[in-house]
Amino acid sequence: MIGTILVDDERLARVELRRLLETYPDVRILAEASHVEEAAALIQEHKPDLVFLDIQMPGATGFDLLERLEGALPEVIFVTAYDEHALRAFEFNALDYLLKPVDPARLTEALTRARSRAATQAVAAPTDQPTHKLGNSDRVFVRDGERCWLLPVGDIVMIESEGNYSVVKFAGNSPMLPRSLSSLEERLDPSVFFRANRSQLINLQKVRDVDLWFSGSLRVKLEGDIVVELSRRQAAAFRERLSL
């Protein structure tokens, strides 16, 4: 079963989406929310597999909701009347982007994609995941195709989410691992590795420069001239952690 939450400030839009989803026997609607505050609480309570998320809502947007959530995030299908937000939506690793009124055929495609991603993650998930945190001096084995590395964790500059995979960047190399960013974050020392935004995890010891950026965010330059923008929420956490 795919547990899902519907987030939209328009009641009629939620009613119509619920009607469409009722034709899929493997989809279970856990709850509905009409604004971001309510949605954040419901997602924390129910931990859904999938969220159908509107963008423009009173007080805060769907993007604000995703920046607010912590830990492992559900898959997201944006449902909106506007197509100009599509690029930013996929920067949040959105599963799909549906325009209102929702076309049943496009909804079927989106749910097929959700099932496929869930199956891939189930296969890729480690069956015996170690629970201890890895320190900078711990060495890890990394393989990408025919290439292999055995490197200290402290050499990792950044880890970036790529769909169901994560790209590990170090010394000019970028191998791709069949692990989610959240699962790798759980293995790493949080005093060293910092979640810059939803899709990027940075090594604080590799930060070489910090600049003020738009709307209270920050932009950091890492070793190897890698530039990463911190979300507004994470920029505040970054200042709090590293300030005197």
Secondary structure, DSSP 8 states (H G I E B T S, - for coil): -EEEEEE-S-HHHHHHHHHHHTT-TTEEEEEEESSHHHHHHHHHHH--SEEEE-S--SSS-HHHHHHH--SS--EEEEEES-STTHHHHHHTT-SEEEESS--HHHHHHHHHHHHHHHHHHHHHS-SS---S-B-TT-EEEEEETTEEEEEEGGG--EEEEETTEEEEEBTTB--EESS-HHHHHHHB-TTTEEEEETTEEEEGGGEEEEEE-GGG-EEEEETTTEEEEE-HHHHHHHHHHH--
